[in-house]
C-alpha cells in the first residue's frame, strides 16, 4: 500500500494509480510479479521514473479518478476499460487460444469487481453507452453481451419456438406452473422443463439458491430440467436444438419402454 501511495505522490498533481495497479488496489486484479506500478497523470508528463509506468492522459475526465485509502486511483469502470483496451486492443490479430485466454482474464476481472460490489453489469452497460468509441468499450460490451444477453419474454418465446419448429419437435407449453413454480417451457407428456437464464454476472447467491431448489424439486418429482442461457437461444440455436433433440429422444424412448 505504501509503495502505491509513494508512486502517486512522486508523480505530482493529477496522478493516480491505474491499469493493473488500480485493479490490484481495488481488489479485483493483480499486478504482474516484479512488474512496474501503473500511473496515469492528467497533465503533460514525459518523465521516466524507475519502476513506474506512467501514462500522460490530459483528457481523462476528472470523474474517472477516485480516492481509496487516501490513494488517488482510477474508478472501477475506468480501470476495467483500461484493462480491456490492453488485453484486447483493436486491430490486433491473435491466435484463438491467446484471445480466449485474454477474454477469460477480462471476464474474471469483471466477475471479481461485481463480487466486491464495485460495479453492476447493468450500470456498466449504461456507462459504456456514453463512452462509445473509447478504447476498451467494444471488448467489454462483447463480453457482457455474451454472458448477460437478455431477451424479453415475448422475444424469447419467438426465438425458442423457431428452434423447436426447425427441429420438428412438439411445441411446449409456456409460462406454466409446475410444482408450485412458473417455468418457461414445459412438455407434460415428456415430463420435461426448460428454463432460459440470463446468467448475468450479478446473479445473487439467493437467486442461484432458489433456482437450484426449484430444479431439485422438479427432479425429485421425476421431471427433467434443462437450462439454456438467453444468449444460447438467440445466438447458438444449433446447440439448443441438438440438446433438445437428444434429450427428448431419450425421454421418448424411456416413456415407450415403460408402457
N, C-alpha and C positions, 0 to 999 in steps of 0.2 A: 504493500500500500504506500509506504513512504517513498519508494522509488518512482511510483507513478506521479505522486504529488510533486516531487522534485523535478521530474521531467517536464511537467506542465509549467511549473514556475520558471524554470530556466529559459523557456521559450517566450516568456513575457505575455503582455496583454493579448487577449483574443485567442490564446492557445487552449486546446482541450484534448484530452485523451480520445482516440478514435480507432476505427477499424478493429483489429484483433484485440488490442489492449482495452478498448472500450467494452467489447463483448466480455472480456475476462473480468473487468471491474463490475459490470452489471451481473455477472454470474452465469451467463448462458453460452459462453465460449471460452476458448483458451488461447493464450499466446503461444507462439512457436517456441520450443525449447531453445534457450540461448539466443533467441531472436531479439531484434530491436523493439523498442517501445514506439508505438504508433502515436503520432501527434498531428493534429490539424490546427492550423493557425489562420484566423480570419483577417489576415492582412498580408501584404507582400513580405515574404520571408525566404531568403535564399541561403541562410547559414546552414552548415552541416555541423551536427553536434554529436560526435562519438556514436554511442549505441542508440541514438534516436533516429527514427524515420519520420521526417517532418514533411507535411504536405501544406502548401500555401493555397488557401481557398478563400479569397476575399469575399466572394459572392455567397458564401454559405449563410443561410438565414440564421439570425440570432436565436430563433425558436428551436433550432436543432442542437443548441448547447444547453445542457442542464448541469446541475451540481449533485454529486453523490459523494457522501463522506468528505465534503469540502473540496472535492476534486472536480474541476470542470471536465465534462465528458459529453460526447455526442449522445443524443437521445437514442432510446432503443430502436425507433423506426429508422433514424439516420444511420445507426450502426448496422442494422440489417441491410439497408440499401448499399452501404459501402462494402459490406462483405459480399453481397450478391454481385456487385459490379466487379469485384476482384476474382471471385470464384468462377463466374460465367460472363466474361466480357463479351460484348457484341462483336460479331465478325471473326471470332477465333474458332477455327475448326479443331475439334479434338476427337480422339478415339472414343467410341461409345462407352468403353469401360471407364475411361478417365472422366467423361462427362457425368456418368452415373454416380461415380464416387463424389464428385463435386456437388451434384444435386442432393445426394444424401447428406452431405455435410451441411448444406444450406438448410435442408429440411430439419436437421437436428437443432440448428440454431433457432429456427422459428419455434419449434416444439418446446425447447427449453425456455425461451423467452415467454411463451404462453404459460408454461407451468409456473413460472415465477410471477405471473400476472403483470408482466411488463408490457405486453401487447395483447390485443384481441384481434383475431383474424378479420372480423367484420370491420373494425375500426381501421386496421391496416389497409384493407381494400379501399376504404374511403380516402385515406391519406395518399395511396398510390394514384388514385384517380386525379388528384390535384397536382401530382408530380409527373404526369405523362412526359416522356421524352428524356427524363433524367437517367443517368447510369444506374443500373440495378433494378429499375422498375419492372422491366419486362420479365427477367427470370423469376422475380418474386411473384408476379401476377400468374405466370405459367404454373408455378409450383402450388400456389393457393388454389388455382382452378383445378389442378389435377387431384388434389386431396380434399377440397372443400366444395366441389362442384355441386350445386343445388338446383334442382328443378322445382317448379311449382307442382302442386299435387296434380293439376289438370295436365300439365306437360308431361309429367312422369307417367301418367296413365296412357297418354298417347304414344310415347316412346316405347314403353313396355309392351303395349298392345301390338305395335308393329313387329316387335321381336317375336312375340308369341305366334302371331299370324304367319310371319315369314317362315317360322319353323314348323308350321302346320300342326300346332299343338292346340288342345282345347283352351278356350278363353277362361280366365279365372274370374271369380267374383272380386270386387274391390271394396275396400273400406268396410270390411265385415268384422263383427265382434266374435272373437273366438276365445274361449276360456277366460272371459271377462276382460279381454284386451282387444282394441281395434288393430287389425292387421291391414297391411297394404294390399296384398293379393292372396286369394285363398282358393284352392281346389279341394272341395269337400270330398269328392269321390276318391281322390288320391291321398287325402289327409296331408296335404302339402301347403305350407305357409311360406310366402316370400315377403321379406321386408326390404325396403330400399333406404339405405342410410346415407346421410351426407358425409359421415366420418370426418367431420371437421376437427381441426387441431384442438379447438376449445371445448370439445365434448367433456362435460364434467364427469367426475367419478360416479356421482349419484345417478347420472343418466346411463352410464355404461352398466352400472349395477342393476338398474331397472330392466334394461334390455336383456341382460344375462338371466335374470329371474324369469322374465317373460318367456325366453327361449326354453329355459329349463322346465317351466310349467307345460309348455306345448309338448316337449319331448316326453315328459312323464305321462302324458295322456295319449302317447302314441303318434303324435304328429311329427313330420319332418319340417324343419325350418331352414330356409336359405336366406342369406343376407347378401345383397349387392349394394355397392355404392351408387349414388346417383350418377357419378362420373362414368361408371361402367355401363349403366343403362344408356347414357347419351353418347358415349364415345367408344365403347368397346362392346357393341351388341353381339359380336361373334362369340365372346367369352360367355356372356349371359345365355345366349342361345345354346351353346354346347353343354353348359352345366344343366340347364333346364331339360334338354333332351335326354341326357344320360340319367338324371335323377328321376324324371317322370317315367322313363323306360323301365328303370329298376323297380319303382313303386308299382307300376302297372303289372309287371311280371309277378311281383310279390303278392299283389291283390288277386291275380289269377290263380296262383298256386294255393292260396288259402281257401279257395272255393271248393 
